Amino acid sequence: MKIIFSLLIFISFVFANDATIEVIKKADTVPSIAVEDSSESYDNTFKLRFFKTLVADLNVISIFNVDRHYRTVDYDASTVLVKNNNMDYVLRYKMSEGDNDALNVKIKLLHQDEEVFSKNYRVNSKDIFMFVSHAIAYDINEFMGEPSVAWMKRKVIFSRIVSPMQSEIVIADYTLSYQHTILKGGFNIFPKWANKMQNSFYYTSLDSKKPTLKYVDIKTGKMKTIISSDGMMICSDVSNDGKTLLLTMARNGQPDIYSFDIINNSYKRLTHYSGIDVNGQFMNKNQIAFISSRLGYPNVFSLNLKTDEVEQMVYYGKSNVSCSAHGNYIVYAARESSNAFSRNTFNLHLISTKTDFIRRLTATGVNEFPRFSKDGDAILFIKNYKNQSAIGIIRLNYNKNYLFPLKYGRIQSMDW
């Protein structure tokens, strides 16, 4: 059974300029920052892991030129290290081991040897140190008065193919530094968060006679079956209130988009095309986007839920197999090669529904399954290149991409 990839919807975040126009911040226009470690507890291996994670997070928020040199200093030193004298800011931190193996971290941000920001953090185990790092970067970004990067603290859920017809569903941070396998055994794919709190999720099980949508409560571990369908069963989107799902089902031989009412346990068919309609995504209250073969090849369309009017949304590319949308913007994956002897190239492009501009976001490899952050500030996507899977982050306003590779397996799909 071939399952066709997906779509989502893009960006109500208000940009100062059209987001389809590249925004380039030159390196010399942003302040510099160095990081100093004052930790006494923990071995050098762990100290270096935390330092590298923090430097990576500071790079991803994209508001500093980040110095990558690892240096140590006493936390109460009255001045920064001599080698950091030319830095605009210095972030000094101290890790210490608390009761029951808890990790305590205190930080202070220095500007011209003056402390301008400080905060303490605590987590129950050093094994989740990366979430402290993400929180530090988030707080410094807030202190600097930049647009929120709350997405840094959200979890990613993805399906990892580990062998033929065998997969794992994994919960991770956006850098993949933390990974917790929550479901293994069998072939389980297309995980989707069930709510904003990220305490439950849906997924498709292919272990039964029919593809089956299941629901998992992470806190209790309880699982229940939602609905089954011949041919195809995918939850492609969940409404903001968590009460309505958009499903792709093939109840009549060809896949169509359905809405599913969680409260009443009922569904309604939304598309009525004799070909392929898949991967519905909520755009606004009365409009969804989806992938359809109505032109003879996959492309992005929208459906007005009041009038049933269908509109073509993308006019560039002949095989637009996945997309995400938010407000007036759509990011989509388009095939840009047709090679019978090697894997084709799929790149991500950004368009506005109100202009004709097209902005290319990636350049090499297979880039697919784009997902916008809730505020539209960033795009998460899957990149497969040279037999390796990775999670990619695109910072739209800063024209920067970051990749975080998966150590083993191949990412089949993910949600953010």
LINWO-V942614 format. One record per backbone hydrogen bond with DSSP energy under -1.0 kcal/mol. CO is the residue of the C=O (numbers start at 1). NH is the residue of the N-H. E is the energy in kcal/mol with one decimal. If there is no record, write none. Layout:
# LINWO-V942614
co:CO nh:NH e:E
co:CO nh:NH e:E
This chain:
# LINWO-V942614
co:6 nh:323 e:-1.1
co:18 nh:21 e:-2.0
co:26 nh:29 e:-2.0
co:31 nh:65 e:-2.4
co:32 nh:89 e:-1.7
co:33 nh:67 e:-2.9
co:34 nh:91 e:-3.1
co:36 nh:93 e:-2.2
co:37 nh:73 e:-1.9
co:43 nh:47 e:-2.3
co:44 nh:48 e:-2.3
co:45 nh:49 e:-1.9
co:46 nh:50 e:-2.4
co:47 nh:51 e:-2.2
co:48 nh:52 e:-2.6
co:49 nh:53 e:-2.1
co:50 nh:54 e:-2.5
co:51 nh:55 e:-2.5
co:52 nh:56 e:-2.2
co:53 nh:57 e:-2.4
co:54 nh:58 e:-2.4
co:55 nh:59 e:-1.9
co:56 nh:60 e:-2.2
co:57 nh:61 e:-1.8
co:65 nh:33 e:-2.4
co:71 nh:37 e:-2.7
co:74 nh:77 e:-1.6
co:81 nh:84 e:-1.9
co:82 nh:85 e:-1.6
co:84 nh:87 e:-1.8
co:89 nh:34 e:-1.7
co:90 nh:110 e:-3.2
co:91 nh:36 e:-2.8
co:92 nh:108 e:-2.2
co:93 nh:38 e:-3.1
co:94 nh:106 e:-2.0
co:95 nh:40 e:-1.2
co:95 nh:41 e:-1.0
co:96 nh:104 e:-2.8
co:99 nh:102 e:-1.5
co:102 nh:98 e:-3.0
co:103 nh:123 e:-2.1
co:104 nh:96 e:-2.5
co:105 nh:121 e:-3.2
co:106 nh:94 e:-2.2
co:107 nh:119 e:-1.5
co:108 nh:92 e:-2.6
co:109 nh:116 e:-3.0
co:109 nh:117 e:-1.1
co:110 nh:90 e:-2.1
co:111 nh:114 e:-1.4
co:114 nh:111 e:-2.8
co:117 nh:109 e:-3.2
co:119 nh:107 e:-2.5
co:121 nh:105 e:-2.6
co:123 nh:103 e:-2.6
co:125 nh:128 e:-1.3
co:126 nh:129 e:-1.6
co:128 nh:131 e:-1.3
co:129 nh:133 e:-1.9
co:130 nh:134 e:-2.4
co:131 nh:135 e:-1.9
co:132 nh:136 e:-2.4
co:133 nh:137 e:-2.4
co:134 nh:138 e:-2.4
co:135 nh:139 e:-2.6
co:136 nh:140 e:-2.5
co:137 nh:141 e:-2.3
co:138 nh:142 e:-2.1
co:139 nh:143 e:-2.6
co:140 nh:144 e:-2.1
co:141 nh:146 e:-2.1
co:142 nh:145 e:-1.6
co:149 nh:152 e:-2.3
co:150 nh:153 e:-1.6
co:151 nh:154 e:-1.2
co:156 nh:172 e:-3.1
co:157 nh:415 e:-2.5
co:158 nh:170 e:-3.0
co:159 nh:412 e:-3.3
co:160 nh:168 e:-2.1
co:161 nh:410 e:-1.7
co:163 nh:166 e:-2.4
co:166 nh:162 e:-1.9
co:166 nh:163 e:-1.4
co:168 nh:160 e:-3.3
co:169 nh:182 e:-2.2
co:169 nh:183 e:-1.5
co:170 nh:158 e:-2.5
co:171 nh:180 e:-2.7
co:172 nh:156 e:-3.2
co:173 nh:176 e:-1.6
co:178 nh:173 e:-1.2
co:180 nh:171 e:-2.7
co:183 nh:169 e:-2.8
co:186 nh:167 e:-2.5
co:187 nh:206 e:-2.4
co:189 nh:204 e:-3.0
co:192 nh:202 e:-3.1
co:199 nh:218 e:-2.0
co:200 nh:194 e:-2.6
co:201 nh:216 e:-2.8
co:202 nh:192 e:-2.5
co:203 nh:214 e:-2.8
co:204 nh:189 e:-2.6
co:205 nh:212 e:-2.4
co:211 nh:229 e:-1.9
co:212 nh:205 e:-3.2
co:213 nh:226 e:-3.1
co:214 nh:203 e:-1.8
co:215 nh:224 e:-2.2
co:216 nh:201 e:-2.0
co:217 nh:221 e:-2.5
co:222 nh:217 e:-2.7
co:224 nh:215 e:-2.9
co:227 nh:213 e:-3.2
co:230 nh:232 e:-2.3
co:232 nh:250 e:-1.1
co:234 nh:248 e:-2.5
co:237 nh:246 e:-2.5
co:239 nh:242 e:-1.9
co:243 nh:262 e:-2.6
co:244 nh:239 e:-2.7
co:245 nh:260 e:-2.4
co:246 nh:236 e:-2.4
co:246 nh:237 e:-1.1
co:247 nh:258 e:-2.8
co:248 nh:234 e:-1.6
co:249 nh:256 e:-2.8
co:250 nh:253 e:-1.1
co:255 nh:277 e:-1.9
co:256 nh:249 e:-2.1
co:257 nh:270 e:-3.1
co:257 nh:271 e:-1.3
co:258 nh:247 e:-3.2
co:259 nh:268 e:-2.4
co:260 nh:245 e:-2.4
co:261 nh:265 e:-1.3
co:261 nh:266 e:-1.2
co:266 nh:261 e:-3.5
co:268 nh:259 e:-2.7
co:276 nh:293 e:-1.9
co:278 nh:291 e:-2.6
co:281 nh:289 e:-2.6
co:284 nh:287 e:-1.1
co:286 nh:305 e:-2.7
co:287 nh:283 e:-2.6
co:287 nh:284 e:-1.7
co:288 nh:303 e:-2.7
co:289 nh:281 e:-2.6
co:290 nh:301 e:-2.8
co:291 nh:278 e:-2.9
co:292 nh:299 e:-1.9
co:293 nh:296 e:-2.3
co:298 nh:320 e:-2.4
co:299 nh:292 e:-2.6
co:300 nh:313 e:-2.9
co:300 nh:314 e:-1.1
co:301 nh:290 e:-2.4
co:302 nh:311 e:-2.2
co:303 nh:288 e:-1.9
co:304 nh:308 e:-2.6
co:309 nh:304 e:-2.5
co:311 nh:302 e:-2.5
co:319 nh:321 e:-1.1
co:319 nh:335 e:-1.3
co:322 nh:333 e:-2.8
co:323 nh:8 e:-2.3
co:324 nh:331 e:-3.1
co:325 nh:10 e:-9.9
co:326 nh:329 e:-1.5
co:328 nh:353 e:-3.5
co:329 nh:10 e:-1.2
co:329 nh:326 e:-2.1
co:330 nh:351 e:-2.6
co:331 nh:324 e:-2.8
co:332 nh:349 e:-2.5
co:334 nh:347 e:-2.1
co:345 nh:336 e:-3.2
co:346 nh:367 e:-2.4
co:347 nh:334 e:-2.6
co:348 nh:361 e:-3.1
co:348 nh:362 e:-1.0
co:349 nh:332 e:-2.3
co:350 nh:359 e:-2.8
co:351 nh:330 e:-2.2
co:359 nh:350 e:-3.1
co:365 nh:346 e:-1.6
co:366 nh:384 e:-2.6
co:368 nh:382 e:-2.7
co:371 nh:380 e:-3.4
co:373 nh:376 e:-1.5
co:378 nh:373 e:-2.6
co:379 nh:394 e:-2.5
co:380 nh:371 e:-2.8
co:381 nh:392 e:-3.1
co:382 nh:368 e:-2.5
co:383 nh:390 e:-1.8
co:384 nh:366 e:-2.4
co:388 nh:385 e:-2.3
co:389 nh:406 e:-3.0
co:390 nh:383 e:-2.7
co:391 nh:404 e:-2.5
co:392 nh:381 e:-2.0
co:393 nh:402 e:-2.4
co:394 nh:379 e:-1.9
co:395 nh:400 e:-1.4
co:400 nh:395 e:-2.9
co:402 nh:393 e:-2.9
co:404 nh:391 e:-2.4
co:410 nh:161 e:-3.2
co:413 nh:159 e:-2.4
co:415 nh:157 e:-2.4
